């Protein structure tokens, strides 16, 4: 078996048995990236020296006979809106093209302490705004299953590294589906954790009440390993929580036969790809055959999730992105005549079209006279969406839905029509508005393109959704 095809558990097993060294493993990945990433364009920055020095430390530890964690020596990739100390962090934007991170994000600190090996930073839609990784300020990433198609977004670079075996696992961020939708398009597993389950310290903010860091991996089991490694309370993030997970490591008496699963009728809509719908229904049937009880449920406000999200997210983005002003850090227009011109020209040249569009939308929604009509009303609708889920979880344990209404679309197909592009997140957005955990896992293919199934749980029920995901995957 090729070194680069292994899962986290297999890698750990072979490293501890000394079948290869951590340096050999890191080198194998770096060589593969050199050879194959030219056509995929998943990475923005490679951290060769860092990876080899981290790998050497693990080899020394193994030689000394010291115990190592399951992630020690395992090569990983990091979405380029998560800070890694002394490494360039662009958030996919020209405005931060030469920005060097002064500190580690909390998730990076945790992974470094467990010995994970960082190969590099991956491409994304600028400031995580997009569903195709075509809005990157640098270049689009391609889907390893079909190079004429998008990998999804905004964590498209991270998902592509897993699909192409250019890393064992990767970190992404999910504001409205940005881990789950690329996981679906690239045929990998992706977990969007409960809001507050993982620290956001060191994540470049897009929409603070929606953003969440999470793992993209080859298997659901790997998702669980990474999630357990990076979750938990952090002094540096007041929204992070001290978790006592329901089902920690999943209770031994966990039986799929005791699980009740809801399938919302609102998620099978007109305009959804017929083949995708068939595959999702087949997956639901398979879970029913494994012993789960399936029942139809209703999430009546689901149809308002998209408009609600596209008021709240841009509003928060317009506030968060005000700090990129050409003065403190990042790109600055030197030829400007006065301070106002520095602001205007730096932001105009530094931000791409999609980011400017969302800043304008958000500023408009928050402006005097419109705040009540748009932002406040959107927050009220958000409450109704949350209540829909609360009511549903009184009847069922988990919810099954498609991740996306289609498979990966062609590069350039939707870029000039933002509304059609926004619709590709129609099934994922409500989960972020409600702060819930959700897993995307591959469940079949249409014309050789992967289709993802979404398992949504109640708050802090990550272990339950991962358990069902693992059972589905094994069968």
PyMOL commands that set and color helices and strands:
alter all, ss='L'
color gray80, all
select helices_A, chain A and resi 3-5+8-16+22-40+48-63+94-96+106-113+126-128+156-163+180-186+220-230+256-258+265-267+274-289+302-323+339-350+353-366+372-395+418-423+429-434+462-474
alter helices_A, ss='H'
color red, helices_A
select strands_A, chain A and resi 43-46+75-79+117-122+142-143+146-150+169-173+189-192+213-217+260-264+293-297+398-402+438-446+449-457
alter strands_A, ss='S'
color yellow, strands_A
deselect
rebuild
show_as cartoon
